[in-house]
C-alpha cells in the first residue's frame, strides 16, 4: 500500500507560546493507514481462527473526544485559565507571546511519517495467502518528536529503528471457540529461533547474543503492530495480530501461545505485580466490529481468565479505538467521551461514566490512576481539558487540575512523580504536579536545546494512549530527557538533560558516548537507565547515569558484529530485565511472504 507523503513535525519546544512563523509546517493530516491483510483460516472451529480483519470506517468524533486544536498560524494564549501561558505563569522575558515557562516557545508537536524497511509495505502480494485484507484505519504513528526550544529553532524527529517486523509464535489456525486455546511449549516449539552462530565475531567485553528470532505469523498485507513486550516470571511476552505468546527470557524458547478469535486491538503498558494483564480484542472480523472484548491473561502461564464485552453507551460511544491502563487491581478503559474500569482479578465493573460535563478519555497507570478528561464546550477548536487522580476502586477524583482553554493533555511522562506533556497547536509544554494535584513547576529549557521522545505506536484515529513514551525518566525530584541527535559533527550524538521538578530549570547535562545517541528508559535504583542506540557498525548497549550527572557507564555492551541486525529492527522497543536486554520490533510488515518469514523480530543479549 502506498504510504502518505512523509510529513515533518512542526517546530516546537518549551517556552512561551508565540505566533507561528510564515511557512511553518502544517499539522499532520492524520496517521498513515496501517493494517491488515490476513491469510484464509482453515474452516475448523477454534478461538483464534484468523478472519478478515477489521477496517473501521471514519466516524465523526463525539462528545468528550479530545478536540483538535485550532488554526496553526494563529496566536493563542497559553493553557491554564486567567493567566497567560499554560501554567498560570507571568509573561516571559523575550518580548513574545506570554507563555508557560517564561521562555519563548516555538511550535512543537508532530508525527513524522516515514518509510522504513519493514514499515507498512506497498499494496500487492503480502505475507500470507492471497486472501489478505484491506488496510484498516489504525495507525502506527512514528515516534513523536517534540521539541525544542528556547529561542526557538526546530523540532525534529525521528522515526524509529530501521526494519521489519515483530516476532510472534507460529500458530496453526483453529476454529472459533468460546475461549482462547493455549499451547504450552515443551522447549521444542516452532518459534523459528535463528541457529546461526551470532557470537562468532564477539569481542572481549561484549555481551553474548542469547537468541534471535524470526517472524512466524502469517500477517495481513500491511502487517501488524506489536503490543508489549511484558516481562513476568522469567517469561517475555508480546502480542500481535491474533495471538499472544510467551518466551523464555533465557533461551527464547516458546513457553506458550494464545490464539485469539479476532485482532488484538489494545493493551496496557504494564501488567499487575502478579503478572496478570487485560487486553482488548475486536468483537468480530467485519468492518463493523469494535475494539470491545476484554480478555484477562496470566502472563506467567498463558492461561486465560475472565472475558467481558464492554457495553456501548449510545451512538457516540466510538469503540474503534480504546486505550487501557492498569493500576493495582484495576484496568481502566478510555475512549472519546466514555470510560469504564474493571477489577483485573475477576472482571467486576468498578465504575463507569463520571458525573458532570467532563469525561475521562484516556488513562495512565502504575502506582496511581491518572485520567485525562475532556469537558463539554461550544467551541470545537478551543477545548477544555483537565487531569485528575482517581481512586482506582471507586473512580472518585482525589483532585483535579484544569488546563487553560485550548491546551490538551498530550502524554503522561511519569505518574509518580507526576509529569505531564501538554500541547496547543504548535506549542508544547511540560508540567510537574505535586501529590495533591497543585502545580509544582513548568520545565524551562535552555536556549537552543531540542528534545525528542519516542511514544511508539500508541496514537490512534479517535482514541489516545497517555503512556508508552521512552526518552524520559523521573525520580522524586528530577526529570530526565534526551535531546534530539546533533548531526553537526562527523557522527550524530546527543545528551541527557536533568530538570529540577521543584524549579523547572535544568540542573545538568550529560553527553552521550562519542558518536552515539542515548535514550533514558527508566530509573534503576539511584541511576538513570539508558539505551545506547546501535549504529550500522556499532552495537548498542545498556548504560547507567548517576542521578547527579557525569559520564554514562556501560552495563551491557552488545556485539559490534551483530550491529546490522540490531539496528534493522523497525520501531524497536527495548527492555532491560534480570541483567539481559531484549529488542523487539514495534511493527511487522513485509513486501511478500518470503521477506515476512525472514524478518528478525526479537533479539536478546546477556553475559
MARPAFI-412905 format. One record per residue (C-alpha): x, y, z; residue in one letter; residue number from 1. Coordinates in nm, 3 decimals. Layout:
{{X,Y,Z},'A',NUM}
...
// end
This chain:
{{0.000,0.000,0.000},'X',1}
{{0.131,0.341,-0.088},'X',2}
{{0.225,0.544,0.216},'X',3}
{{0.110,0.904,0.254},'X',4}
{{0.384,1.155,0.183},'X',5}
{{0.627,1.198,0.471},'X',6}
{{0.527,1.486,0.696},'X',7}
{{0.780,1.662,0.907},'X',8}
{{0.679,1.754,1.258},'X',9}
{{0.626,2.119,1.334},'X',10}
{{0.885,2.303,1.532},'X',11}
{{0.823,2.333,1.898},'X',12}
{{0.952,2.325,2.248},'X',13}
{{0.941,2.456,2.596},'X',14}
{{0.867,2.817,2.645},'X',15}
{{0.612,3.084,2.588},'X',16}
{{0.361,3.042,2.310},'X',17}
{{0.429,3.268,2.017},'X',18}
{{0.291,3.322,1.671},'X',19}
{{0.391,3.059,1.419},'X',20}
{{0.628,3.186,1.150},'X',21}
{{0.510,3.207,0.793},'X',22}
{{0.567,2.886,0.607},'X',23}
{{0.581,2.676,0.921},'X',24}
{{0.486,2.313,0.871},'X',25}
{{0.118,2.245,0.867},'X',26}
{{-0.033,1.997,1.109},'X',27}
{{-0.029,1.637,1.001},'X',28}
{{-0.346,1.533,0.828},'X',29}
{{-0.374,1.210,1.023},'X',30}
{{-0.188,0.889,1.069},'X',31}
{{-0.095,0.659,0.785},'X',32}
{{-0.336,0.378,0.735},'X',33}
{{-0.187,0.062,0.860},'X',34}
{{-0.335,-0.257,0.895},'X',35}
{{-0.406,-0.580,0.785},'X',36}
{{-0.413,-0.849,0.535},'X',37}
{{-0.474,-1.186,0.659},'X',38}
{{-0.450,-1.537,0.543},'X',39}
{{-0.753,-1.755,0.496},'X',40}
{{-0.809,-1.966,0.801},'X',41}
{{-0.899,-2.329,0.799},'X',42}
{{-1.262,-2.392,0.850},'X',43}
{{-1.234,-2.586,1.169},'X',44}
{{-1.355,-2.430,1.494},'X',45}
{{-1.138,-2.264,1.750},'X',46}
{{-1.078,-1.945,1.937},'X',47}
{{-0.818,-1.773,1.735},'X',48}
{{-0.926,-1.851,1.386},'X',49}
{{-0.786,-1.566,1.171},'X',50}
{{-1.055,-1.397,0.969},'X',51}
{{-1.094,-1.094,0.757},'X',52}
{{-0.957,-0.807,0.961},'X',53}
{{-1.146,-0.510,1.075},'X',54}
{{-1.148,-0.181,0.893},'X',55}
{{-1.312,0.086,1.097},'X',56}
{{-1.490,0.343,0.882},'X',57}
{{-1.414,0.703,0.966},'X',58}
{{-1.661,0.849,1.211},'X',59}
{{-1.724,1.191,1.343},'X',60}
{{-1.586,1.236,1.691},'X',61}
{{-1.844,1.256,1.965},'X',62}
{{-1.880,1.428,2.295},'X',63}
{{-1.570,1.401,2.502},'X',64}
{{-1.336,1.340,2.213},'X',65}
{{-1.017,1.542,2.268},'X',66}
{{-1.086,1.832,2.035},'X',67}
{{-0.848,1.923,1.761},'X',68}
{{-0.652,2.242,1.801},'X',69}
{{-0.742,2.550,1.603},'X',70}
{{-0.558,2.710,1.313},'X',71}
{{-0.183,2.671,1.325},'X',72}
{{-0.086,3.022,1.229},'X',73}
{{-0.291,3.183,1.497},'X',74}
{{-0.172,3.343,1.815},'X',75}
{{-0.323,3.176,2.117},'X',76}
{{-0.286,3.226,2.485},'X',77}
{{-0.122,2.962,2.680},'X',78}
{{-0.315,2.658,2.888},'X',79}
{{-0.449,2.735,3.234},'X',80}
{{-0.724,2.982,3.292},'X',81}
{{-0.686,3.353,3.357},'X',82}
{{-0.312,3.370,3.321},'X',83}
{{-0.106,3.383,3.007},'X',84}
{{0.062,3.053,2.927},'X',85}
{{-0.034,2.702,3.022},'X',86}
{{0.090,2.710,3.376},'X',87}
{{-0.053,3.036,3.512},'X',88}
{{0.286,3.197,3.469},'X',89}
{{0.352,3.561,3.402},'X',90}
{{0.456,3.678,3.055},'X',91}
{{0.802,3.566,2.951},'X',92}
{{1.109,3.783,2.910},'X',93}
{{1.161,3.761,2.537},'X',94}
{{0.907,4.011,2.414},'X',95}
{{0.691,3.742,2.260},'X',96}
{{0.358,3.590,2.348},'X',97}
{{0.324,3.519,2.720},'X',98}
{{0.391,3.154,2.786},'X',99}
{{0.421,2.869,3.022},'X',100}
{{0.777,2.880,3.136},'X',101}
{{0.884,3.243,3.096},'X',102}
{{1.055,3.131,2.780},'X',103}
{{0.954,3.167,2.415},'X',104}
{{0.802,2.861,2.269},'X',105}
{{0.826,2.752,1.915},'X',106}
{{0.552,2.539,1.771},'X',107}
{{0.600,2.196,1.893},'X',108}
{{0.444,1.865,1.829},'X',109}
{{0.426,1.643,1.530},'X',110}
{{0.403,1.295,1.399},'X',111}
{{0.667,1.218,1.143},'X',112}
{{0.561,0.963,0.888},'X',113}
{{0.847,0.792,0.716},'X',114}
{{0.901,0.478,0.516},'X',115}
{{1.141,0.225,0.664},'X',116}
{{1.227,-0.125,0.562},'X',117}
{{0.966,-0.327,0.740},'X',118}
{{0.732,-0.036,0.780},'X',119}
{{0.387,-0.085,0.631},'X',120}
{{0.462,-0.202,0.282},'X',121}
{{0.303,-0.118,-0.050},'X',122}
{{-0.009,-0.294,-0.168},'X',123}
{{0.007,-0.608,-0.368},'X',124}
{{0.102,-0.953,-0.261},'X',125}
{{0.172,-0.953,0.108},'X',126}
{{0.270,-1.207,0.367},'X',127}
{{0.031,-1.495,0.393},'X',128}
{{-0.218,-1.622,0.142},'X',129}
{{-0.398,-1.433,-0.131},'X',130}
{{-0.690,-1.352,0.097},'X',131}
{{-0.511,-1.056,0.254},'X',132}
{{-0.748,-0.798,0.385},'X',133}
{{-0.769,-0.429,0.315},'X',134}
{{-0.577,-0.190,0.538},'X',135}
{{-0.766,-0.086,0.848},'X',136}
{{-0.799,0.260,0.990},'X',137}
{{-0.548,0.207,1.264},'X',138}
{{-0.213,0.372,1.276},'X',139}
{{0.133,0.315,1.383},'X',140}
{{0.239,0.674,1.425},'X',141}
{{0.609,0.734,1.413},'X',142}
{{0.784,0.847,1.725},'X',143}
{{0.656,1.182,1.827},'X',144}
{{0.941,1.412,1.809},'X',145}
{{0.876,1.704,2.017},'X',146}
{{1.089,1.958,2.060},'X',147}
{{1.273,2.235,2.102},'X',148}
{{1.347,2.544,2.214},'X',149}
{{1.441,2.838,2.399},'X',150}
{{1.480,3.093,2.138},'X',151}
{{1.328,2.866,1.915},'X',152}
{{1.451,2.661,1.648},'X',153}
{{1.346,2.346,1.515},'X',154}
{{1.193,2.040,1.608},'X',155}
{{1.274,1.729,1.490},'X',156}
{{1.227,1.398,1.469},'X',157}
{{1.255,1.065,1.440},'X',158}
{{1.107,0.768,1.327},'X',159}
{{1.250,0.466,1.457},'X',160}
{{1.475,0.198,1.407},'X',161}
{{1.507,0.051,1.078},'X',162}
{{1.347,-0.282,0.991},'X',163}
{{1.070,-0.500,0.957},'X',164}
{{0.863,-0.677,1.194},'X',165}
{{0.790,-0.822,1.519},'X',166}
{{0.802,-1.173,1.607},'X',167}
{{0.538,-1.396,1.728},'X',168}
{{0.493,-1.764,1.758},'X',169}
{{0.372,-1.963,1.466},'X',170}
{{0.020,-2.072,1.530},'X',171}
{{-0.190,-2.322,1.344},'X',172}
{{-0.537,-2.196,1.273},'X',173}
{{-0.814,-2.330,1.486},'X',174}
{{-1.181,-2.271,1.454},'X',175}
{{-1.376,-2.036,1.678},'X',176}
{{-1.445,-2.136,2.035},'X',177}
{{-1.566,-1.967,2.349},'X',178}
{{-1.219,-1.925,2.490},'X',179}
{{-0.864,-1.895,2.354},'X',180}
{{-0.653,-2.205,2.312},'X',181}
{{-0.315,-2.225,2.481},'X',182}
{{-0.015,-2.421,2.358},'X',183}
{{0.220,-2.475,2.650},'X',184}
{{0.560,-2.508,2.488},'X',185}
{{0.785,-2.801,2.574},'X',186}
{{1.107,-2.633,2.469},'X',187}
{{1.081,-2.783,2.123},'X',188}
{{0.831,-2.539,1.978},'X',189}
{{0.849,-2.391,1.630},'X',190}
{{0.945,-2.042,1.741},'X',191}
{{1.185,-2.010,1.448},'X',192}
{{1.487,-1.927,1.660},'X',193}
{{1.779,-1.849,1.431},'X',194}
{{2.057,-2.108,1.461},'X',195}
{{2.347,-1.915,1.308},'X',196}
{{2.649,-1.864,1.532},'X',197}
{{2.588,-1.500,1.606},'X',198}
{{2.866,-1.491,1.864},'X',199}
{{3.145,-1.590,1.624},'X',200}
{{3.263,-1.230,1.594},'X',201}
{{3.210,-1.133,1.958},'X',202}
{{3.496,-0.936,2.114},'X',203}
{{3.622,-0.934,2.472},'X',204}
{{3.394,-0.734,2.700},'X',205}
{{3.092,-0.769,2.471},'X',206}
{{2.772,-0.944,2.573},'X',207}
{{2.655,-1.262,2.406},'X',208}
{{2.363,-1.285,2.169},'X',209}
{{2.142,-1.517,2.371},'X',210}
{{1.892,-1.576,2.094},'X',211}
{{1.741,-1.424,1.783},'X',212}
{{1.400,-1.500,1.638},'X',213}
{{1.233,-1.454,1.303},'X',214}
{{0.868,-1.386,1.240},'X',215}
{{0.643,-1.689,1.206},'X',216}
{{0.298,-1.532,1.193},'X',217}
{{0.107,-1.509,0.866},'X',218}
{{0.010,-1.144,0.860},'X',219}
{{-0.224,-0.914,0.670},'X',220}
{{-0.084,-0.736,0.367},'X',221}
{{0.009,-0.424,0.558},'X',222}
{{0.145,-0.604,0.861},'X',223}
{{0.055,-0.558,1.224},'X',224}
{{0.166,-0.360,1.529},'X',225}
{{0.329,-0.539,1.821},'X',226}
{{0.195,-0.496,2.175},'X',227}
{{0.431,-0.533,2.469},'X',228}
{{0.677,-0.674,2.544},'X',229}
{{0.589,-0.752,2.904},'X',230}
{{0.812,-0.942,3.146},'X',231}
{{0.688,-1.168,3.424},'X',232}
{{0.825,-1.477,3.596},'X',233}
{{1.116,-1.536,3.357},'X',234}
{{0.888,-1.503,3.054},'X',235}
{{0.887,-1.222,2.798},'X',236}
{{0.550,-1.181,2.629},'X',237}
{{0.425,-0.991,2.329},'X',238}
{{0.108,-0.982,2.126},'X',239}
{{0.049,-0.928,1.755},'X',240}
{{-0.246,-0.963,1.523},'X',241}
{{-0.439,-1.265,1.654},'X',242}
{{-0.204,-1.419,1.907},'X',243}
{{-0.020,-1.352,2.231},'X',244}
{{0.295,-1.555,2.301},'X',245}
{{0.536,-1.603,2.589},'X',246}
{{0.904,-1.693,2.550},'X',247}
{{1.176,-1.796,2.792},'X',248}
{{1.393,-1.497,2.867},'X',249}
{{1.695,-1.726,2.897},'X',250}
{{1.686,-1.907,2.562},'X',251}
{{1.392,-1.772,2.360},'X',252}
{{1.200,-2.099,2.359},'X',253}
{{0.828,-2.060,2.330},'X',254}
{{0.659,-2.130,2.662},'X',255}
{{0.302,-2.078,2.545},'X',256}
{{0.092,-1.917,2.277},'X',257}
{{-0.265,-1.797,2.299},'X',258}
{{-0.473,-1.776,1.984},'X',259}
{{-0.732,-1.501,1.963},'X',260}
{{-1.063,-1.502,1.772},'X',261}
{{-1.001,-1.161,1.614},'X',262}
{{-0.744,-0.882,1.602},'X',263}
{{-0.567,-0.771,1.917},'X',264}
{{-0.655,-0.401,1.927},'X',265}
{{-0.536,-0.254,2.261},'X',266}
{{-0.319,-0.343,2.559},'X',267}
{{-0.180,-0.162,2.864},'X',268}
{{0.185,-0.070,2.909},'X',269}
{{0.227,-0.284,3.218},'X',270}
{{0.063,-0.584,3.387},'X',271}
{{-0.021,-0.617,3.756},'X',272}
{{0.256,-0.707,4.000},'X',273}
{{0.134,-1.067,3.983},'X',274}
{{0.176,-1.082,3.606},'X',275}
{{-0.192,-1.051,3.511},'X',276}
{{-0.289,-0.836,3.214},'X',277}
{{-0.611,-0.743,3.034},'X',278}
{{-0.603,-0.697,2.658},'X',279}
{{-0.872,-0.584,2.415},'X',280}
{{-0.975,-0.786,2.109},'X',281}
{{-1.207,-0.687,1.826},'X',282}
{{-1.558,-0.825,1.882},'X',283}
{{-1.577,-0.953,1.529},'X',284}
{{-1.393,-0.970,1.199},'X',285}
{{-1.616,-0.750,0.986},'X',286}
{{-1.577,-0.381,0.914},'X',287}
{{-1.844,-0.306,1.174},'X',288}
{{-1.656,-0.472,1.460},'X',289}
{{-1.546,-0.269,1.763},'X',290}
{{-1.249,-0.293,1.995},'X',291}
{{-1.478,-0.405,2.276},'X',292}
{{-1.389,-0.752,2.409},'X',293}
{{-1.166,-0.764,2.717},'X',294}
{{-0.964,-1.076,2.798},'X',295}
{{-0.759,-1.134,3.114},'X',296}
{{-0.440,-1.338,3.073},'X',297}
{{-0.181,-1.472,3.318},'X',298}
{{0.149,-1.383,3.153},'X',299}
{{0.337,-1.645,3.353},'X',300}
{{0.140,-1.937,3.212},'X',301}
{{-0.066,-1.809,2.921},'X',302}
{{-0.383,-1.922,3.097},'X',303}
{{-0.688,-1.710,3.029},'X',304}
{{-0.919,-1.573,3.295},'X',305}
{{-1.240,-1.377,3.256},'X',306}
{{-1.367,-1.235,2.931},'X',307}
{{-1.610,-0.946,2.907},'X',308}
{{-1.759,-0.725,2.636},'X',309}
{{-1.772,-0.352,2.701},'X',310}
{{-2.125,-0.224,2.664},'X',311}
{{-2.160,0.062,2.421},'X',312}
{{-2.307,0.380,2.572},'X',313}
{{-2.503,0.528,2.286},'X',314}
{{-2.430,0.606,1.923},'X',315}
{{-2.142,0.841,2.004},'X',316}
{{-1.952,0.581,2.205},'X',317}
{{-1.685,0.516,1.943},'X',318}
{{-1.508,0.197,2.035},'X',319}
{{-1.296,0.160,1.725},'X',320}
{{-1.007,0.299,1.933},'X',321}
{{-0.967,0.247,2.305},'X',322}
{{-0.675,0.264,2.545},'X',323}
{{-0.608,0.053,2.855},'X',324}
{{-0.413,0.126,3.172},'X',325}
{{-0.360,-0.085,3.485},'X',326}
{{-0.320,0.049,3.838},'X',327}
{{-0.323,-0.203,4.121},'X',328}
{{-0.608,-0.447,4.057},'X',329}
{{-0.790,-0.206,3.824},'X',330}
{{-0.785,-0.187,3.445},'X',331}
{{-0.926,0.140,3.310},'X',332}
{{-1.068,0.163,2.958},'X',333}
{{-1.059,0.504,2.791},'X',334}
{{-1.214,0.626,2.468},'X',335}
{{-1.369,0.950,2.340},'X',336}
{{-1.638,1.063,2.581},'X',337}
{{-1.667,0.741,2.780},'X',338}
{{-1.471,0.524,3.020},'X',339}
{{-1.505,0.209,3.229},'X',340}
{{-1.295,0.034,3.490},'X',341}
{{-1.288,-0.334,3.583},'X',342}
{{-1.119,-0.542,3.850},'X',343}
{{-0.832,-0.733,3.692},'X',344}
{{-0.867,-1.032,3.923},'X',345}
{{-1.232,-1.115,3.849},'X',346}
{{-1.365,-0.875,3.583},'X',347}
{{-1.614,-0.696,3.808},'X',348}
{{-1.702,-0.350,3.674},'X',349}
{{-1.589,-0.091,3.928},'X',350}
{{-1.706,0.236,3.776},'X',351}
{{-1.814,0.398,3.452},'X',352}
{{-1.930,0.739,3.338},'X',353}
{{-1.835,1.026,3.568},'X',354}
{{-2.090,1.284,3.684},'X',355}
{{-2.082,1.628,3.521},'X',356}
{{-1.973,1.764,3.184},'X',357}
{{-1.614,1.635,3.195},'X',358}
{{-1.543,1.274,3.099},'X',359}
{{-1.214,1.081,3.102},'X',360}
{{-1.095,0.969,2.758},'X',361}
{{-0.755,0.818,2.846},'X',362}
{{-0.564,0.689,3.148},'X',363}
{{-0.212,0.633,3.277},'X',364}
{{-0.150,0.359,3.532},'X',365}
{{0.113,0.226,3.767},'X',366}
{{0.126,0.338,4.132},'X',367}
{{-0.160,0.581,4.065},'X',368}
{{-0.451,0.601,3.824},'X',369}
{{-0.432,0.926,3.629},'X',370}
{{-0.713,1.035,3.396},'X',371}
{{-0.719,1.293,3.116},'X',372}
{{-1.070,1.436,3.076},'X',373}
{{-1.238,1.642,2.810},'X',374}
{{-1.512,1.888,2.908},'X',375}
{{-1.817,1.978,2.704},'X',376}
{{-1.780,2.316,2.534},'X',377}
{{-1.945,2.502,2.248},'X',378}
{{-1.613,2.561,2.072},'X',379}
{{-1.467,2.262,1.892},'X',380}
{{-1.137,2.441,1.827},'X',381}
{{-1.097,2.564,2.183},'X',382}
{{-1.111,2.255,2.408},'X',383}
{{-1.125,2.249,2.784},'X',384}
{{-0.934,1.961,2.938},'X',385}
{{-0.828,1.856,3.285},'X',386}
{{-0.614,1.595,3.454},'X',387}
{{-0.719,1.402,3.765},'X',388}
{{-0.604,1.134,4.001},'X',389}
{{-0.884,0.880,4.051},'X',390}
{{-0.939,0.631,4.326},'X',391}
{{-0.879,0.307,4.130},'X',392}
{{-1.158,0.125,4.314},'X',393}
{{-1.438,0.383,4.316},'X',394}
{{-1.336,0.617,4.034},'X',395}
{{-1.381,0.915,4.266},'X',396}
{{-1.148,1.207,4.177},'X',397}
{{-0.893,1.273,4.450},'X',398}
{{-0.801,1.606,4.291},'X',399}
{{-0.849,1.790,3.961},'X',400}
{{-0.611,2.018,3.771},'X',401}
{{-0.776,2.211,3.492},'X',402}
{{-0.569,2.324,3.195},'X',403}
{{-0.615,2.664,3.039},'X',404}
{{-0.862,2.667,2.750},'X',405}
{{-0.719,2.547,2.424},'X',406}
{{-0.448,2.326,2.577},'X',407}
{{-0.475,1.947,2.557},'X',408}
{{-0.333,1.676,2.779},'X',409}
{{-0.081,1.512,2.549},'X',410}
{{0.114,1.250,2.744},'X',411}
{{0.192,1.143,3.098},'X',412}
{{0.569,1.101,3.113},'X',413}
{{0.570,0.991,3.475},'X',414}
{{0.288,0.902,3.716},'X',415}
{{0.488,0.931,4.039},'X',416}
{{0.615,1.199,4.043},'X',417}
{{0.351,1.330,3.803},'X',418}
{{0.498,1.489,3.490},'X',419}
{{0.261,1.577,3.207},'X',420}
{{0.308,1.695,2.849},'X',421}
{{0.056,1.945,2.709},'X',422}
{{0.013,2.092,2.366},'X',423}
{{-0.180,2.357,2.182},'X',424}
{{-0.147,2.398,1.809},'X',425}
{{0.232,2.412,1.763},'X',426}
{{0.306,2.496,2.124},'X',427}
{{0.430,2.244,2.373},'X',428}
{{0.491,2.244,2.746},'X',429}
{{0.580,2.007,3.030},'X',430}
{{0.417,2.044,3.370},'X',431}
{{0.509,1.886,3.705},'X',432}
{{0.232,1.849,3.965},'X',433}
{{0.250,1.786,4.339},'X',434}
{{0.092,1.492,4.520},'X',435}
{{-0.223,1.698,4.581},'X',436}
{{-0.256,1.799,4.215},'X',437}
{{-0.133,2.156,4.255},'X',438}
{{0.130,2.298,4.025},'X',439}
{{0.488,2.214,4.115},'X',440}
{{0.674,2.366,3.821},'X',441}
{{0.682,2.412,3.445},'X',442}
{{1.001,2.296,3.277},'X',443}
{{1.220,2.562,3.122},'X',444}
{{1.475,2.452,2.865},'X',445}
{{1.795,2.632,2.779},'X',446}
{{1.801,2.824,2.455},'X',447}
{{1.893,2.606,2.162},'X',448}
{{1.814,2.271,2.322},'X',449}
{{1.596,2.041,2.116},'X',450}
{{1.435,1.737,2.272},'X',451}
{{1.298,1.410,2.149},'X',452}
{{1.069,1.146,2.292},'X',453}
{{0.955,0.823,2.135},'X',454}
{{0.592,0.743,2.209},'X',455}
{{0.570,0.437,1.990},'X',456}
{{0.259,0.328,1.806},'X',457}
{{0.007,0.444,2.060},'X',458}
{{-0.164,0.714,1.857},'X',459}
{{-0.497,0.624,1.708},'X',460}
{{-0.765,0.781,1.498},'X',461}
{{-1.006,0.884,1.772},'X',462}
{{-0.869,0.742,2.097},'X',463}
{{-0.540,0.812,2.265},'X',464}
{{-0.294,0.648,2.500},'X',465}
{{-0.124,0.863,2.762},'X',466}
{{0.152,0.609,2.830},'X',467}
{{0.432,0.441,2.644},'X',468}
{{0.695,0.712,2.593},'X',469}
{{1.068,0.643,2.611},'X',470}
{{1.340,0.904,2.614},'X',471}
{{1.218,1.024,2.954},'X',472}
{{1.258,0.916,3.319},'X',473}
{{1.192,1.072,3.658},'X',474}
{{1.281,1.027,4.024},'X',475}
{{1.137,1.214,4.323},'X',476}
{{1.294,1.550,4.239},'X',477}
{{1.437,1.529,3.888},'X',478}
{{1.309,1.474,3.534},'X',479}
{{1.549,1.336,3.273},'X',480}
{{1.504,1.382,2.900},'X',481}
{{1.717,1.313,2.594},'X',482}
{{1.791,1.578,2.336},'X',483}
{{1.740,1.527,1.964},'X',484}
{{2.052,1.398,1.783},'X',485}
{{2.302,1.661,1.677},'X',486}
{{2.446,1.572,1.337},'X',487}
{{2.670,1.876,1.302},'X',488}
{{2.984,1.667,1.359},'X',489}
{{3.110,1.353,1.192},'X',490}
{{2.851,1.136,1.368},'X',491}
{{2.519,1.202,1.540},'X',492}
{{2.527,1.237,1.916},'X',493}
{{2.308,1.379,2.189},'X',494}
{{2.286,1.430,2.564},'X',495}
{{2.063,1.380,2.864},'X',496}
{{1.932,1.691,3.038},'X',497}
{{1.818,1.679,3.402},'X',498}
{{1.549,1.925,3.519},'X',499}
{{1.461,2.011,3.875},'X',500}
{{1.095,1.930,3.935},'X',501}
{{1.084,2.196,4.204},'X',502}
{{1.210,2.487,3.991},'X',503}
{{1.164,2.358,3.635},'X',504}
{{1.519,2.463,3.549},'X',505}
{{1.792,2.241,3.409},'X',506}
{{2.036,2.104,3.668},'X',507}
{{2.298,1.938,3.450},'X',508}
{{2.362,1.788,3.108},'X',509}
{{2.547,1.464,3.033},'X',510}
{{2.686,1.389,2.689},'X',511}
{{2.635,1.051,2.524},'X',512}
{{2.946,0.849,2.439},'X',513}
{{3.127,0.996,2.138},'X',514}
{{2.940,0.938,1.813},'X',515}
{{2.647,0.770,1.990},'X',516}
{{2.296,0.865,2.095},'X',517}
{{2.130,0.766,2.421},'X',518}
{{1.774,0.744,2.544},'X',519}
{{1.653,0.722,2.907},'X',520}
{{1.445,0.407,2.966},'X',521}
{{1.361,0.430,3.336},'X',522}
{{1.516,0.471,3.680},'X',523}
{{1.727,0.185,3.814},'X',524}
{{1.784,0.244,4.181},'X',525}
{{1.955,0.582,4.206},'X',526}
{{2.066,0.579,3.843},'X',527}
{{1.908,0.665,3.510},'X',528}
{{1.898,0.352,3.292},'X',529}
{{1.995,0.438,2.935},'X',530}
{{1.972,0.265,2.599},'X',531}
{{2.272,0.342,2.380},'X',532}
{{2.138,0.304,2.028},'X',533}
{{2.305,0.076,1.777},'X',534}
{{2.454,0.211,1.458},'X',535}
{{2.525,0.038,1.130},'X',536}
{{2.868,-0.070,1.255},'X',537}
{{2.827,-0.011,1.626},'X',538}
{{2.649,-0.239,1.865},'X',539}
{{2.400,-0.091,2.107},'X',540}
{{2.435,-0.103,2.483},'X',541}
{{2.268,-0.056,2.818},'X',542}
{{2.427,0.207,3.041},'X',543}
{{2.359,0.384,3.368},'X',544}
{{2.399,0.751,3.451},'X',545}
{{2.418,0.873,3.812},'X',546}
{{2.132,1.099,3.917},'X',547}
{{2.395,1.364,3.983},'X',548}
{{2.517,1.360,3.624},'X',549}
{{2.858,1.264,3.489},'X',550}
{{2.952,1.006,3.230},'X',551}
{{2.735,0.709,3.131},'X',552}
{{2.880,0.377,3.248},'X',553}
{{2.826,0.074,3.026},'X',554}
{{2.646,-0.218,3.186},'X',555}
{{2.593,-0.442,2.883},'X',556}
{{2.771,-0.394,2.551},'X',557}
{{2.604,-0.554,2.252},'X',558}
{{2.842,-0.710,1.997},'X',559}
{{2.960,-0.494,1.712},'X',560}
{{2.947,-0.799,1.486},'X',561}
{{2.566,-0.812,1.506},'X',562}
{{2.508,-0.437,1.491},'X',563}
{{2.349,-0.452,1.147},'X',564}
{{2.087,-0.695,1.270},'X',565}
{{2.030,-0.494,1.585},'X',566}
{{1.987,-0.167,1.400},'X',567}
{{1.747,-0.322,1.149},'X',568}
{{1.452,-0.360,1.388},'X',569}
{{1.169,-0.133,1.285},'X',570}
{{1.037,0.094,1.563},'X',571}
{{1.232,-0.113,1.813},'X',572}
{{1.129,-0.147,2.175},'X',573}
{{1.393,-0.208,2.442},'X',574}
{{1.351,-0.391,2.772},'X',575}
{{1.625,-0.449,3.030},'X',576}
{{1.546,-0.710,3.295},'X',577}
{{1.741,-0.962,3.503},'X',578}
{{2.070,-0.847,3.354},'X',579}
{{1.955,-0.908,2.997},'X',580}
{{1.843,-0.669,2.725},'X',581}
{{1.569,-0.751,2.476},'X',582}
{{1.492,-0.580,2.148},'X',583}
{{1.162,-0.631,1.969},'X',584}
{{1.023,-0.471,1.657},'X',585}
{{0.733,-0.234,1.710},'X',586}
{{0.567,-0.346,1.390},'X',587}
{{0.591,-0.639,1.150},'X',588}
{{0.539,-0.591,0.778},'X',589}
{{0.693,-0.710,0.452},'X',590}
{{0.650,-0.691,0.077},'X',591}
{{0.596,-1.063,0.028},'X',592}
{{0.569,-1.395,0.209},'X',593}
{{0.937,-1.480,0.184},'X',594}
{{1.052,-1.148,0.328},'X',595}
{{0.789,-1.172,0.601},'X',596}
{{0.929,-1.505,0.722},'X',597}
{{1.288,-1.380,0.716},'X',598}
{{1.218,-1.075,0.928},'X',599}
{{1.411,-1.065,1.255},'X',600}
{{1.165,-0.985,1.528},'X',601}
{{1.321,-1.036,1.872},'X',602}
{{1.680,-1.039,1.993},'X',603}
{{1.826,-1.095,2.340},'X',604}
{{2.167,-1.012,2.488},'X',605}
{{2.331,-1.114,2.814},'X',606}
{{2.658,-1.219,2.973},'X',607}
// end
